[in-house]
Amino acid sequence: MGRRTRLKIPEQFVKQFRDQELGLIRMKQRGKRLKSVIGKPKSKLLFIVRIQGTSDMHPKTRKILDNLRLKRIFSGVFTRATECILEVLQKVEPYVTYEYPNLTNVK
């Protein structure tokens, strides 16, 4: 047997569960904290790029990124800039960056 299977010890399960719960709490706090700051979008179009991987990500955060079609790191999408999209982006802020595109950015 060339491969050894690595068994998880109970402490690893507890740590993974706690990390997921903390991720959910942080996501909810980001969503609550920045609602009043979100205003009208400056432009009708947004360019969103994913900048982080999937390690220790909460399932809700992963689902939001899947809905935005950002499944891989450094993938980007153009979307309409609505207040709803801006609220969603606040929840996944550590994993994405976004900007209003101009001619220089698109080239």
C-alpha positions, 0 to 999 in steps of 0.5 A: 500500500503506497498511499496512506489514508489520513484520518481526521481526529475529532479535534479537526472536525470541531475546528472545521465546524467552528471555522464555518460558524465564525464565517457565517457570523462574520458574513452576517455582521458584514451584511448588517454593518454596511447596509447604510453605507450602500448608496446608489450605484455610480454606473449601470455596469460592474466588473467583479473578480474573484480574488480568493480560493475556497479554503474554509469558506462557509457554504452560504458564501460559496452559494453566493459566489456560484450564483454570481458565476465566480467558481474559480479564482481570478474569474470575472463577470460583468453584471448590472449594478443594482442595490441588490447586487451591491448588498450581496457583494458586501457579504462576500467582500473578502473573496471578490473585488469590483469596480465600475469599468471604463475603457482602460480597464476593459482593454 
